[in-house]
Amino acid sequence: MARLKATRYPQGPRSWWAMQPPLFQHTVCAVVLLIVAMYFCWPTLFSGKSLVGGDIVQWRAAAQSMFEYRQETGEEPLWAANLFAGMPGYNVSPPALVPQIDEVPRAIRRISWPFSHVIFMLMGTYIFVWYLIRDTLSSLLAACVYGMTTYLPVILVAGHNTKFVALAFAPWLLLAFIHGMRKPSLMAGLLFAVALAANLRAGHVQITYYVTFIALVWWIVLAIEAWRQKKLPPFLKSTGILAMGSVLALLMVAEHYWPTIEYKEYSIRGMSSGGEAGGLTWDYAMRWSQSPGELLTLLVADAYGGGTSTYYWGTKPFTGGPHYAGSIALLLGILAVWRIRSRLAISLGIAGGLMILFSLGHHFGVLNRAMFNYFPLYDAFRVPETWLITVVLVLAALSALGLSYIVRREVSVAAERTKWHGIYIVFGVTGGVLMLLLATGGSLFDFQREGERQQVITYVAQSAQRSPTDPQVVAAAEQLLSEQLVVPRKDAFMADVRRSLLFVVLTSIALVAVRRGKLSSWVFQGLLVLLVVLDLGGVARRYLDTEHLSISKNPAQRITTMDVDEYVLEQEGQFRVLSLESLDQTGLGRPSFHHESLGGYSAVKLRLYQDFLDNILMDPNTATPNENALDMMNVRYILSQAPVSGTSSVYYGSESGFTVYENLDVLPRAYLVGQTEIIEDPSGAMYRIQELDFDPAVTAILPAPIDEAVAPIDSSSTVIVNTLNHGPRRIIYEVETDAPRLLVISEVYYPAGWTAMLNGESVPIHRANYLLRAVAIPAGRHTLELSFDPASQIWGKRISAISTIFVYGFILIFLGIFGYGYFRRVRG
C-alpha cells in the first residue's frame, strides 16, 4: 500500500511513561537492550574465554590450505585443495567482499563475538516492531523474545555462525520490506536493497529464503486488501519499488552468489547421482523434521530431553537443543492472532502457521511433499525444523501486538469487558494445559525413543552373554531403561512444566493487578519484559555457559595433531591421505588441516565426489577402501586402526593407536595412459572402476568418445610427466610422449572455471574415471597449464563493486539533500 499507517490503539489516561518524550523512551529501551545483550553474552564477555563452536573448528580445519595460500601469496585461492580431493572454495573460505553496511558489526565482531551481532539483532527487532505498532515497551518485549530464544545459543555453541548472522539481519530485512510497502520511494527501494544484500552476504541463504517467505505472505495479504479496496495503483508502485531494490541487492551480492549458483549446478544441491539434474532427495532434506509432539518444546523447554544425546528422546537423529520461546510470548502471540483483526496480525499469523507446518517436514507430508516438488527452491534446503526460528521472529512481533492490545483502552465498557474476557480465556487455557501436564505427572508420554527399549535389552543381553528373550535380561533392561533414561527425562520434563507454569502464574497476577488499577500499564509492560528475560535467559544459560567456551579465540588451536600426522608430514612428495578415524568421510574436517585429504567437512559437496564416496571409495564386499580408487586418487598413506588390503604398514602411533599404511601402487598426480574405455552409463562407470581387471594406470574410462587418438603404451614408449607448478589456481606440467596419449590428472573435474592451455593454445578438459580430469596430449614435448579463473567470480566482483557504489552513493546523496534542507529550515 502506498501510505499505510502504523497500527495505533486508543489509549486511556496517559501514564508517566507515555508522557516522556520519544527520545527518552528510545534511549531507555536502547540501554535496556544493551544490558540484555551483555547478560546474554555474559560468559563470552567476562570469563576470559571465547565462543568457538564445533562446526567452526571443523570449518577451520577444512579451510587451512586456503588460509596458507592467501597468507603466502596475497592471492585468493578460490580452490580448496585439502578437502574432498579439491573443490571450489567459495563456501569454504570466501574471498574478501566489496565493503557494505554489514562490515560495521563485523568490525565489532573482531573484538567481541557474539555480542557484536546480538545487540544488532535486538536493536533491529525493536525498531522493526516499533515501526509497526509505535509502542516502545511492547517493542522492547519483542526484541527480548526473539533475541533470547533458546535456538540462538544452541546454534552459537554448535558454530553455526553464518546462520546466526543472517538471523541478526532478519528483522532489518522485514523492516525495509514494510517500509517500502508503506512509504514507497526511491530511497525506500535503496534501503531495501541494502537490507536484502546484507542478509544475503551473511552466507546463509536458507534463512534469507525463510524470512522472504514471511514477506511474501505479508505481500499477498496486502495485495488482496488493495484489490478489495480498489487501491491497486499505489500497491503496484510499492511492489515496483521493492522489485527494483531486489534487483539491486542481487547485483550487490553477485561476487558471492554468481559463483555459488554456478557451483550449485554441480553439487549435491543441484545434481542427482549420476549427473542428472535434481536437488536434495526427500529423505535427506527431511531428516531433521520436527515431530508434532515436539512442538511442545516451544512452551516447555525440556519436554523432549533438551540437547544432550543421552536424554533427547524425540524423532530427530539428534539435536543441540529445543526451540523454546517461552510461555509469556506464546500467550501474547496467541492472544494477538485470536483477538486482533488487523492486516498485521493476519499476515504474521498466517505466515507463522504455515511455517510451523513446514517445520514438521515428513510428519506433514501432504503439504511438504507438494512444496518440495513444486515450490521454487523449497527442495534446496534441509533441516525443516529451522523454520521454527522464523516462527519465533513472527511470534515476537505478535507478542508485542498482544501486549499492546492488553494495555490499550477500548472505546466502550462493553468492548473493554469483551477484550478482558478473551484475555482470561487465553491465559486460562494455557495455564490449564500446563496444570494438566503437571497433574498427570508425565504419564501422557513414555519418554522413550523408537526402538530404544530393544536396544537396551540387546545391550544387557550381550553384556551378560545371555539370550535377549531371557526374562531376567528383560527385567534388568527395563530397570536400566527406567533409572538411567526414563526417570531423568521425566524429571526434566516436570521441572520445566512447573517452571513454565510459574511464569504464567506471575504474568496472570500482574495481569489482574493492572486490570484492577493496582499496577500502571507501563510498569506491567516492564515487568513482562523482565519476566521474559529471566525465562528465556535462564534456559539460554543451559547452553551458552563457560563450559562451552574455549580458552583461545583461534579455532586452529583446538585441532588435534596425532603422531601419525607428524609422520606423514615428514614424508616428501605430493600425495593424498585417507584417514579412517571415521567411516563417514563427509564430516571429517580434522585431517584436512594437515594433509590433502579424501575426506572433509562441507554440506555442499560436488555431486561427482559424493558419488565417489558412496559408490567407489569403499569396497562393498569387504568394507575396506577399494585399491583402484586409492591408486587413481593419488592416495599414498592411509591412517587406520585396522589393516588395509594392498598396503604395507610403515609406522605405528602408540599415542593415537593408529597405523600408517603406505599404498605402494599409488599413481602420480598426473600420468599418461594409452587406452580408453567408453562407458556412458554413470552406474556402469562406477562399477567398472571397482573391478579387479580394471587398471587405472593403463586405461581411462570416458563417458563419451573424444576426437583425439590415443596410442597404447609399451616398454619402449616415452611417457614423461613433470610437475613445474602446483597451486590451487595454477597447475603446470611438462609432458613428453612419443605418440598421442591421454593425460589423466588426479584432480576433481569441475568445468565451471578450470581451463587448459597446451603450448599457449586452449584445449578441452575431459572427464575420466568418473570424477577426474584428462587432457589429450599429441606426440612431442609440451607445456600444459591448467588455470582456475572463473568468469563468474571476476565479473561478479566488478558488478558488485559498481552496484554497491551506485546504491550507497545515491543514499548518501539523498541524505545530503535531506540534511541540507533540514539545516536550512533550522537556520530559518
ABEGO torsion letter per residue (X at the ends): XABBBBBBBBBBBBBAAAABBAAAAAAAAAAAAAAAAAAAAAAAAAAGBBBBBAAAAAAAAAAAAAAAAAAAAGBBAGBBAABGGEBBAAAABBBBBBBBAAAAAAAAAAABOAAAAAAAAAAAAAAAAAAAAGBAAAAAAAAAAAAABAAAAAAAAAGBAAAAAAAAAAAAAAAAAAAAAABBBAAAAAAAAAAAAAAAAAGBAAAAAAAAAAAAAAAAAAAAAAAAAGAAAAAAAAAAAAAAAAAAAAAAAAAAAAAAAAAAAABAAABBBGGBBEBBBAAAAAABBBBAAAAAAAABAAAAGEABAAABABABABBAEBBBAEAAAAAAAAAAAAABBBAAAAAAAAAAAAAAAAAAEAABAAAAAAAAAABBGAAABBGAAAAAAAAAAAAAAAAAAAAAAAABBBABAAAAAAAAAAAAAAAAAAAAAAAAAAAAGGAABAGBBBGAAAAAAAAAAAAAGBBAABAAAAAAAAAAAAAAAAAAAAAAAAAAAAAAAAAAAAAAAAAAAAAAGABBAAAAAAAAAAAAAAAAAAAAAAABBAAABBABABAAAABBBBAAAAAAAABBEBBBBBBAABABAAABAAAAAABBBABEBBABBBAAAAAAAAAAABBAAAGBBBAAAAAAAGBABBBBABBBBGBBBABBBAAAGBBBBBBAABBBABBBBABBBBBABAAAAAAAAABAABBAAABBBBABBBABBBBBBBAABBBBBBBABBBAABBBBBBBBABBBBBBBBBBBBABGBBBBBGGBBBBBBBBGGABBBBBBBBEBBBBBBBBBBAAAAAAAAAAAAAAAAAAAAAAAAAAAAAAAAAAAAAX
